Amino acid sequence: MNIDDTFNEWAAITKSDTVNFDGSTYSATAAVKAVPALSVYAGGAGIVVAVSESGSAVNFTVTAGQVLPVKCIRVNSTSTTATLMVALYRV
C-alpha cells in the first residue's frame, strides 16, 4: 500500500436508513451533497448495506476485519448485520 492510499480520518458508523454519515438526509435534488466515506471497515462479519451518492443501496458480505473499498454516504440499518463499522476518509 502506498502512503498516499492511507486514511487519515475516521468515524464510528451509526447505521440508519435516513441519516447520512455527515448528519444530512438523502435527497437527489439537494444543492449540497452528503460527504461520502471512501471505505468502510467492518470489525464483525456480516452484511453491509452501503448507500452510494446517487442513493442506490447494495448488500455486501464482509468478513471480520475487512475494509470494503466503496464510496458511500450511509450504511442502512435495515438488513445490515456487520458490526463495529468505521467510516474511513482522506482529508
C-alpha positions in Angstrom: 0.0 0.0 0.0 1.3 3.4 -1.0 1.4 6.0 1.9 -0.9 8.2 -0.3 -3.5 5.5 -0.1 -3.9 5.6 3.6 -6.8 7.1 5.5 -6.2 10.0 8.0 -9.7 10.5 9.4 -12.4 8.0 10.6 -15.7 7.9 12.5 -17.7 5.2 14.0 -20.8 4.3 11.9 -24.3 4.6 13.3 -26.5 2.6 11.0 -29.5 4.5 9.7 -32.0 4.2 6.8 -32.3 8.0 6.6 -29.4 9.9 8.2 -26.1 10.1 6.3 -22.6 10.0 7.9 -22.5 13.8 7.9 -25.9 14.2 9.6 -27.8 15.1 6.5 -30.7 13.2 5.0 -30.6 12.0 1.4 -32.2 14.0 -1.4 -31.5 13.5 -5.1 -32.2 17.2 -5.6 -30.2 18.6 -2.7 -28.0 21.5 -3.5 -25.3 20.3 -1.1 -24.5 16.6 -1.4 -23.6 14.4 1.6 -19.9 13.8 2.3 -19.1 10.2 1.4 -16.7 7.9 3.2 -14.1 6.4 0.9 -14.2 2.9 2.5 -15.9 1.1 5.4 -14.1 -1.0 7.9 -16.2 -3.9 9.4 -14.9 -5.3 12.7 -17.5 -8.0 12.8 -18.6 -10.2 9.8 -22.0 -9.9 8.2 -23.8 -7.9 5.6 -23.2 -4.2 4.9 -25.9 -2.3 3.1 -23.9 0.6 1.6 -25.7 3.6 0.1 -24.0 5.4 -2.8 -24.0 9.1 -3.5 -26.8 8.5 -6.1 -28.9 6.9 -3.4 -28.7 3.3 -4.5 -28.2 0.6 -1.8 -26.2 -2.6 -2.3 -25.6 -5.5 0.0 -22.0 -6.6 0.5 -21.0 -9.6 2.5 -17.9 -8.9 4.6 -15.6 -10.9 6.9 -14.3 -9.6 10.3 -11.6 -7.1 9.8 -12.3 -6.4 6.2 -12.1 -2.9 4.6 -14.8 -2.5 2.0 -13.5 -0.2 -0.7 -16.7 1.6 -1.7 -17.5 5.3 -1.6 -20.8 5.6 0.3 -22.8 8.2 2.2 -24.6 5.9 4.6 -24.9 2.3 5.9 -28.6 1.3 6.2 -29.8 -0.2 9.4 -32.3 -2.5 7.6 -30.5 -5.8 6.6 -27.1 -4.7 7.9 -25.7 -7.4 10.2 -22.0 -6.5 10.2 -20.8 -4.8 13.4 -18.1 -2.4 14.7 -18.1 -0.4 11.4 -16.0 2.6 10.9 -16.2 5.2 8.0 -12.8 5.9 6.6 -11.8 9.3 5.0 -8.8 11.0 3.4 -8.8 14.7 4.1 
